[in-house]
Amino acid sequence: MAIHKPVLFATRCGKQLGNEVAVEFSKYLFGYLFRDELKLPKLMTQHRLETEEERVKHIRRNNLEMFGDEDFHLCYSRIGNFSDGEVRFDLRDYKLQNGDMMSNSVREKDVVIIHSPYEPPFFSIDELVGLLTSDQFNDPEQVKKLLKDNEKRRSVNENTMELLFVASTLSQWANSITLVSPYHPYSRQDHMIGREGISARTLAELYQTAGINQCIFFDLHSKQIEGFFPRGMSENLSASPVLLEAIARDMGIHGYKRGKAKREHTQIKYSELGLSSDYVIASPDAGGTQRARYYAKVFGTDLVIGDKRRPKPNEVAEIRIIGDVASKNVYVIDDIIDTAGTMDNFARRAKSQSARRIIFVATHALFTGSAVDRLDKLHNDEVLDKVIVTNSVYRDADYACKHKWFQVESIAPLIAKALYELTTGGSLSNVHERNYEPETVVFK
């Protein structure tokens, strides 16, 4: 089967995730699927390469022979702003490391746009106050620069407008546009309360107007959002495979083992491992019960639920826990950690009921407002053990060094596999199948 290689772009806020996806897509396709066509050694079986570095060298050398470049990478594009803030986007041909010019045309190509709409600030409120009150920043110009650097991030609205202009430009020539936006903004405005607008529906209509043909999201806040898109346009994937493995490692168990046959994996059901009653899965509120119940079923543990009362958005007045958490390791499952107010109240209530360890697990780590300061305080007070999240919202490697409770798991392999299935006309159900072996293809 011969198909066209997809063209990968990223908005400015999605560049870091896009680079990771490009690396995973490159390894996955060129290192595994092309071994028959390019006479590659059968990796990880006979003629096994000793190190990961040797494997990558093989991949890069054969990529250079087939595509004129060593990596499947993000295409070059120039995105900037006019002085009044208007977005400017254009395509340019680019030069490879060997000096050759590479065409950047997307005419009749299948284009993928990697987008991550939320950019976290560089410093939390407490960190910013600490810096400003230190002797290091006596000069007003230094203070001005610090504040300016902390506000360099673009808002969700700015990044959304940038995405719409990028997609609209590319759709003039591309055969199709696929948007990969793990965190979907406005997903909490999916129904009308009083005279509020349904912003999630408006955004879905804007995506269609911009020429986007398909969208891939991860763990939408509400499944009904998929109904705002035409049939088949949206795909709501789950980050549970990487989060389940992270939880399993924290429990000291592993869910997969190498089988006797080559590349054959035998899945171990966590629920059959006979976990002790020391572990429990929790939902911080009633709305996340279905999500937490799935995790509890996988691990064969009990489920506890937090009953919260919220007077207005981003505020939680009180919370009580339905279920037993005494002397247990509690894994609190949610889709989004925003201001961390709910998590703060739940963790302190669980600790007051003699919970042993408390671990937060979520797909999207927004950490807005005082969230980081809250989580720091929970960790310093020995209430919170760690927070396990995905890289749907990008943070640099130094973040985990500054905040010992922070643990990030990459969803780039899941995105790369999903793009492969879409490109080859496969099924996205295979994204979560660990023992699935795809068909060998040749890309034009």
VMD Tcl script that draws the C-alpha trace (Angstrom):
set ca {
  {0.00 0.00 0.00}
  {1.47 3.37 -1.03}
  {0.20 6.61 0.49}
  {1.31 10.22 0.76}
  {3.42 11.23 3.73}
  {1.53 13.75 5.91}
  {2.87 17.27 6.33}
  {3.30 18.36 9.94}
  {2.90 21.97 11.09}
  {2.61 23.52 14.53}
  {1.36 26.80 15.87}
  {3.82 28.70 18.07}
  {2.22 27.32 21.22}
  {2.30 23.77 19.84}
  {5.90 23.69 18.64}
  {7.38 21.77 21.60}
  {4.71 19.07 21.48}
  {4.95 19.05 17.68}
  {8.67 18.32 17.81}
  {8.05 15.39 20.15}
  {5.33 14.04 17.87}
  {7.63 14.36 14.85}
  {10.36 12.36 16.62}
  {7.89 9.65 17.65}
  {6.33 9.53 14.19}
  {9.80 9.27 12.64}
  {10.89 6.39 14.89}
  {7.60 4.59 14.61}
  {7.27 4.72 10.83}
  {10.78 4.83 9.44}
  {12.44 2.61 11.97}
  {9.80 -0.12 11.97}
  {7.53 -0.03 8.95}
  {10.22 0.58 6.31}
  {12.59 -2.16 7.35}
  {11.45 -4.44 4.50}
  {11.69 -1.82 1.74}
  {15.02 -0.37 2.91}
  {16.63 -3.70 3.89}
  {16.92 -2.55 7.47}
  {17.88 -5.18 10.02}
  {14.85 -6.49 11.86}
  {15.15 -4.25 14.85}
  {14.82 -5.76 18.31}
  {14.86 -9.32 16.83}
  {17.69 -10.86 14.77}
  {20.70 -8.58 14.09}
  {19.48 -6.72 17.12}
  {20.98 -3.26 17.59}
  {22.71 -3.01 20.91}
  {21.73 0.53 21.89}
  {18.97 3.03 21.26}
  {21.63 5.36 19.77}
  {22.48 2.78 17.09}
  {18.82 2.32 16.32}
  {18.33 6.08 15.88}
  {21.41 6.27 13.61}
  {19.89 3.59 11.37}
  {16.61 5.47 11.23}
  {18.24 8.81 10.41}
  {20.53 7.35 7.72}
  {17.67 5.67 5.90}
  {15.44 8.71 6.25}
  {18.17 10.72 4.53}
  {18.25 8.24 1.64}
  {14.48 8.19 1.17}
  {13.37 11.74 1.95}
  {16.52 13.86 1.70}
  {16.42 14.59 5.41}
  {17.29 12.68 8.54}
  {14.08 13.27 10.47}
  {10.38 13.56 10.00}
  {10.10 17.05 11.41}
  {7.90 20.09 11.67}
  {7.67 22.04 8.41}
  {9.10 25.52 8.52}
  {6.65 28.39 8.65}
  {6.83 31.98 9.77}
  {4.29 33.09 12.35}
  {4.54 36.56 13.79}
  {2.58 39.61 14.79}
  {2.17 43.09 13.42}
  {2.77 45.94 15.85}
  {-0.93 46.07 16.69}
  {-0.99 42.34 17.53}
  {-2.48 40.98 14.31}
  {-1.27 37.47 13.42}
  {0.82 37.01 10.27}
  {1.45 33.55 8.81}
  {3.22 32.54 5.62}
  {5.01 29.50 4.17}
  {8.62 29.58 3.03}
  {10.90 27.01 1.44}
  {13.67 26.01 3.82}
  {17.26 24.83 3.67}
  {18.39 21.43 4.94}
  {21.59 20.92 6.91}
  {23.30 19.60 3.78}
  {22.57 22.89 1.98}
  {19.74 21.64 -0.28}
  {16.52 23.63 -0.51}
  {13.34 21.84 0.55}
  {9.99 22.80 -0.93}
  {7.37 23.80 1.61}
  {4.40 23.37 -0.69}
  {1.25 21.83 0.78}
  {-0.66 21.60 -2.48}
  {-2.79 18.42 -2.48}
  {-1.09 17.31 0.77}
  {-2.68 16.01 3.97}
  {-1.70 18.57 6.60}
  {-1.57 18.02 10.37}
  {-1.50 21.00 12.73}
  {-0.26 20.47 16.30}
  {-1.80 23.01 18.66}
  {-1.62 23.54 22.42}
  {-3.74 26.60 23.18}
  {-2.81 27.27 26.81}
  {0.62 28.64 27.71}
  {1.40 28.74 31.44}
  {3.23 31.76 32.94}
  {6.92 31.51 33.72}
  {6.51 32.22 37.45}
  {3.71 31.55 39.92}
  {2.35 34.42 42.02}
  {4.42 33.53 45.10}
  {7.57 33.07 43.00}
  {7.02 36.44 41.35}
  {6.48 38.19 44.70}
  {9.60 36.51 46.09}
  {11.71 37.71 43.18}
  {10.36 41.26 43.29}
  {10.99 41.60 47.04}
  {14.55 40.24 46.84}
  {17.66 42.41 46.61}
  {18.23 41.06 43.10}
  {15.64 43.38 41.57}
  {16.30 46.89 42.90}
  {16.50 48.40 39.43}
  {13.06 49.46 38.06}
  {14.14 48.40 34.56}
  {14.90 44.88 35.80}
  {11.49 44.70 37.47}
  {9.85 45.93 34.26}
  {11.69 43.29 32.21}
  {10.75 40.52 34.68}
  {7.07 41.43 34.54}
  {7.21 41.71 30.75}
  {8.88 38.29 30.43}
  {6.26 36.71 32.69}
  {3.51 38.09 30.46}
  {5.15 36.98 27.19}
  {2.80 34.05 27.02}
  {-0.11 34.40 24.65}
  {-3.65 33.97 25.92}
  {-5.97 31.15 24.89}
  {-7.88 33.61 22.74}
  {-4.73 34.79 20.92}
  {-3.59 31.23 20.29}
  {-7.04 30.24 19.04}
  {-7.09 33.12 16.56}
  {-3.58 32.15 15.40}
  {-4.77 28.57 14.80}
  {-7.75 29.76 12.76}
  {-5.55 31.91 10.50}
  {-2.97 29.13 10.07}
  {-5.66 26.57 9.19}
  {-7.43 28.98 6.84}
  {-4.18 29.71 4.99}
  {-3.18 26.07 4.62}
  {-6.68 24.98 3.58}
  {-6.40 27.06 0.40}
  {-4.04 24.46 -1.08}
  {-4.06 21.38 1.19}
  {-6.10 18.29 0.46}
  {-7.15 18.01 4.12}
  {-6.45 19.66 7.48}
  {-6.26 17.59 10.68}
  {-6.04 19.47 13.96}
  {-4.37 17.82 16.97}
  {-5.25 19.84 20.05}
  {-4.97 17.62 23.16}
  {-6.45 20.33 25.39}
  {-9.61 21.77 23.83}
  {-10.39 25.27 25.11}
  {-13.89 26.41 26.05}
  {-14.81 22.79 26.78}
  {-16.31 23.82 30.14}
  {-18.79 26.08 28.35}
  {-20.71 23.24 26.73}
  {-24.24 24.00 27.96}
  {-26.39 26.99 28.75}
  {-26.83 28.14 32.34}
  {-29.16 31.10 32.54}
  {-28.09 33.46 29.76}
  {-24.55 32.15 29.27}
  {-23.39 31.38 25.76}
  {-22.40 27.91 24.54}
  {-18.85 28.85 23.55}
  {-17.82 25.25 22.80}
  {-20.33 25.15 19.94}
  {-19.14 28.52 18.58}
  {-15.53 27.29 18.52}
  {-16.57 24.13 16.65}
  {-18.25 26.30 14.01}
  {-15.13 28.46 13.70}
  {-12.97 25.36 13.12}
  {-15.22 24.34 10.25}
  {-15.14 27.84 8.76}
  {-11.32 27.82 8.86}
  {-11.25 24.66 6.74}
  {-10.35 22.09 9.39}
  {-11.59 18.65 8.33}
  {-10.81 16.56 11.41}
  {-9.96 17.22 15.06}
  {-8.20 15.02 17.59}
  {-8.71 15.86 21.26}
  {-7.74 14.12 24.49}
  {-10.17 13.65 27.36}
  {-12.74 16.30 26.51}
  {-14.31 17.82 29.60}
  {-17.71 16.73 28.31}
  {-18.44 14.13 25.64}
  {-21.41 16.11 24.39}
  {-18.94 18.55 22.78}
  {-18.46 15.98 20.02}
  {-22.08 16.65 19.05}
  {-21.16 20.24 18.10}
  {-19.07 18.91 15.20}
  {-20.35 17.25 12.01}
  {-20.38 13.47 12.07}
  {-16.85 12.02 11.97}
  {-15.05 15.36 12.36}
  {-13.98 15.01 16.00}
  {-12.10 12.20 17.75}
  {-11.91 12.18 21.54}
  {-8.95 10.01 22.54}
  {-7.99 9.07 26.06}
  {-4.65 9.62 27.79}
  {-5.46 6.70 30.10}
  {-2.81 4.33 28.59}
  {0.09 6.53 29.73}
  {-1.58 7.53 33.00}
  {-2.47 3.94 33.88}
  {1.13 2.87 33.36}
  {2.35 5.79 35.47}
  {0.01 4.78 38.29}
  {1.09 1.14 37.93}
  {4.76 2.14 38.25}
  {3.91 4.16 41.34}
  {2.19 1.07 42.78}
  {5.25 -0.99 41.96}
  {3.58 -3.16 39.30}
  {3.96 -3.47 35.54}
  {1.07 -4.14 33.18}
  {2.91 -5.75 30.28}
  {5.55 -8.42 29.87}
  {7.53 -9.70 26.90}
  {6.05 -12.81 25.30}
  {8.01 -15.69 23.77}
  {7.14 -14.80 20.17}
  {8.90 -11.83 18.59}
  {7.26 -8.47 19.38}
  {4.41 -10.33 21.08}
  {3.16 -8.70 24.25}
  {0.87 -10.39 26.69}
  {-1.34 -7.98 28.58}
  {-1.68 -8.53 32.28}
  {-4.96 -7.35 33.71}
  {-4.16 -5.18 36.69}
  {-7.41 -6.31 38.31}
  {-6.08 -9.89 38.38}
  {-2.90 -8.99 40.26}
  {-4.68 -9.06 43.59}
  {-3.72 -5.58 44.74}
  {-3.96 -5.06 48.46}
  {-6.75 -2.97 49.92}
  {-4.18 -0.22 50.54}
  {-5.03 1.39 47.18}
  {-8.14 3.32 46.24}
  {-9.21 5.38 43.22}
  {-11.05 8.66 43.86}
  {-13.08 11.16 41.88}
  {-12.94 14.70 43.32}
  {-16.55 15.32 42.30}
  {-19.62 13.51 41.00}
  {-19.01 14.69 37.43}
  {-15.81 12.64 37.13}
  {-17.25 9.44 38.59}
  {-17.39 7.58 35.27}
  {-13.74 8.38 34.53}
  {-12.56 7.32 37.99}
  {-14.73 4.19 37.89}
  {-12.85 3.04 34.77}
  {-9.50 3.36 36.59}
  {-10.90 1.56 39.62}
  {-12.16 -1.26 37.40}
  {-8.79 -1.61 35.68}
  {-6.94 -1.91 38.99}
  {-9.70 -3.78 40.82}
  {-9.82 -1.26 43.66}
  {-12.59 0.51 45.54}
  {-13.92 3.88 44.37}
  {-14.50 6.94 46.54}
  {-16.24 10.14 45.45}
  {-15.98 13.74 46.58}
  {-19.23 15.63 47.00}
  {-18.47 19.32 46.45}
  {-20.57 22.45 46.42}
  {-19.38 25.26 44.14}
  {-20.94 28.74 44.71}
  {-19.37 30.15 41.51}
  {-16.79 29.07 38.87}
  {-13.29 28.24 40.17}
  {-14.44 28.27 43.80}
  {-15.30 25.32 46.04}
  {-17.06 26.02 49.31}
  {-16.93 22.60 50.93}
  {-16.33 18.96 50.09}
  {-17.05 15.64 51.81}
  {-15.77 12.21 50.86}
  {-18.10 9.29 50.21}
  {-16.08 6.15 50.93}
  {-13.18 4.98 53.10}
  {-9.69 6.48 52.61}
  {-8.19 5.68 56.02}
  {-4.66 4.19 55.76}
  {-4.92 4.04 51.95}
  {-2.94 5.34 48.98}
  {-5.47 7.58 47.22}
  {-5.19 8.29 43.46}
  {-7.43 11.25 42.63}
  {-8.42 11.15 38.94}
  {-9.56 14.22 36.99}
  {-9.40 15.59 33.44}
  {-8.26 19.15 34.26}
  {-6.41 20.72 37.19}
  {-7.18 24.42 36.88}
  {-6.90 26.49 40.05}
  {-6.47 23.26 42.10}
  {-9.11 24.47 44.57}
  {-11.08 21.23 44.36}
  {-7.92 19.12 44.69}
  {-6.73 21.20 47.66}
  {-9.99 20.71 49.56}
  {-10.24 17.03 48.67}
  {-6.63 16.30 49.68}
  {-6.92 18.05 53.03}
  {-10.22 16.34 53.80}
  {-8.74 12.94 52.84}
  {-5.66 13.57 54.98}
  {-7.88 14.51 57.91}
  {-9.48 11.08 57.47}
  {-6.04 9.40 57.80}
  {-5.23 8.81 54.13}
  {-1.65 7.50 53.76}
  {-0.54 8.99 50.42}
  {-2.42 11.28 48.04}
  {-1.55 11.40 44.33}
  {-3.33 13.63 41.83}
  {-3.68 12.27 38.28}
  {-4.96 14.44 35.43}
  {-4.65 14.83 31.67}
  {-4.49 18.63 31.43}
  {-2.37 20.60 33.92}
  {-3.44 24.23 33.51}
  {-2.34 25.38 36.99}
  {-3.91 28.83 36.72}
  {-4.09 31.51 39.40}
  {-2.72 30.26 42.73}
  {-2.70 26.59 41.71}
  {1.09 26.14 41.85}
  {1.30 27.87 45.22}
  {-1.50 25.64 46.54}
  {0.22 22.48 45.30}
  {3.57 23.60 46.72}
  {1.94 24.18 50.09}
  {0.16 20.81 50.00}
  {3.48 19.11 49.27}
  {5.35 21.08 51.95}
  {2.62 20.25 54.48}
  {3.11 16.54 53.59}
  {-0.49 16.28 52.37}
  {0.28 15.75 48.69}
  {2.80 13.18 47.45}
  {2.87 13.93 43.70}
  {0.88 15.14 40.69}
  {0.96 12.96 37.55}
  {-0.08 14.78 34.36}
  {0.51 14.67 30.60}
  {2.35 17.17 28.41}
  {-0.86 18.43 26.76}
  {0.21 21.73 28.35}
  {3.94 22.15 27.80}
  {6.38 22.96 30.60}
  {10.15 22.84 30.32}
  {12.40 20.32 32.06}
  {13.30 22.78 34.84}
  {9.72 22.79 36.08}
  {10.02 19.34 37.65}
  {13.26 20.42 39.34}
  {11.57 23.42 40.94}
  {8.47 21.48 41.97}
  {9.32 18.03 43.33}
  {5.69 16.92 43.25}
  {5.45 17.32 39.47}
  {5.62 14.26 37.18}
  {4.83 14.50 33.45}
  {4.03 11.69 31.02}
  {4.23 12.22 27.26}
  {1.23 11.63 24.98}
  {3.38 12.15 21.86}
  {3.54 8.36 21.14}
  {-0.27 8.17 21.26}
  {-0.58 11.14 18.88}
  {1.99 9.64 16.48}
  {0.13 6.35 16.41}
  {-3.20 8.12 15.88}
  {-1.73 10.05 12.93}
  {-0.48 6.79 11.43}
  {-3.94 5.24 11.67}
  {-5.58 8.29 10.09}
  {-2.97 8.49 7.32}
  {-3.30 4.82 6.39}
  {-7.09 4.68 6.77}
  {-6.87 2.52 9.88}
  {-8.89 2.57 13.08}
  {-8.18 4.87 16.01}
  {-9.25 2.01 18.27}
  {-5.80 0.57 17.58}
  {-4.17 3.52 19.35}
  {-4.86 1.89 22.71}
  {-3.99 -1.66 21.63}
  {-0.48 -2.48 22.85}
  {-0.09 -5.72 20.88}
  {-1.42 -4.32 17.56}
  {1.08 -4.68 14.67}
  {0.28 -2.33 11.75}
  {0.57 -3.12 8.08}
  {3.81 -2.24 6.31}
  {3.36 0.75 4.00}
  {5.47 2.79 1.58}
  {5.14 6.57 1.71}
  {5.45 8.65 -1.44}
}
mol new
graphics top color blue
foreach p $ca { graphics top sphere $p radius 0.5 }
foreach p [lrange $ca 0 end-1] q [lrange $ca 1 end] { graphics top cylinder $p $q radius 0.2 }
display resetview
